[in-house]
């Protein structure tokens, strides 16, 4: 079973701030994928910034999406102290 994504926000450096249904906040780095096929289109920051929640995952305006399980497994949990300090 996977956790649904309830909020997404594009960040600098081709990263995404993700909020999951369990209230966990995580950051996913898209940059390693930017050399692969359709992901290269996300190098255009205007396309990258179109990311939105769609069903239980995310999608960009170019119809590219990512599996919520991948997003969860390959993301990093946000440290609350680090957020307060920034």
Residue pairs with C-beta under 8 A, 6 or more apart in sequence:
2 56
2 67
2 68
2 69
2 72
3 20
3 21
3 22
3 24
3 68
3 72
4 20
4 21
4 56
4 57
4 68
5 18
5 19
5 20
5 21
5 53
5 56
5 57
5 58
5 68
5 71
6 19
6 20
6 21
6 53
7 17
7 18
7 19
7 53
8 16
8 17
8 18
8 19
8 51
8 52
8 53
8 58
9 16
9 17
10 16
10 17
10 48
10 49
10 51
11 17
11 27
13 29
13 31
14 29
14 30
14 31
14 34
14 42
14 48
15 27
15 28
15 29
15 30
15 31
16 27
16 28
16 30
16 51
16 58
16 71
17 25
17 26
17 27
17 78
18 25
18 26
18 27
18 28
18 58
18 71
18 75
19 25
20 26
20 68
20 72
24 77
25 77
25 78
26 71
26 72
26 75
26 76
26 77
26 78
27 75
27 76
27 78
28 71
28 74
28 75
28 76
29 74
29 75
30 39
30 42
30 48
33 39
33 42
34 40
34 42
34 43
38 62
38 64
39 64
41 47
41 60
41 62
41 64
42 48
42 60
42 62
42 64
47 60
47 61
47 62
48 60
50 60
50 61
50 62
51 58
51 59
51 60
52 58
52 59
52 60
54 65
56 68
57 65
57 66
57 67
57 68
57 71
58 65
58 66
58 71
59 65
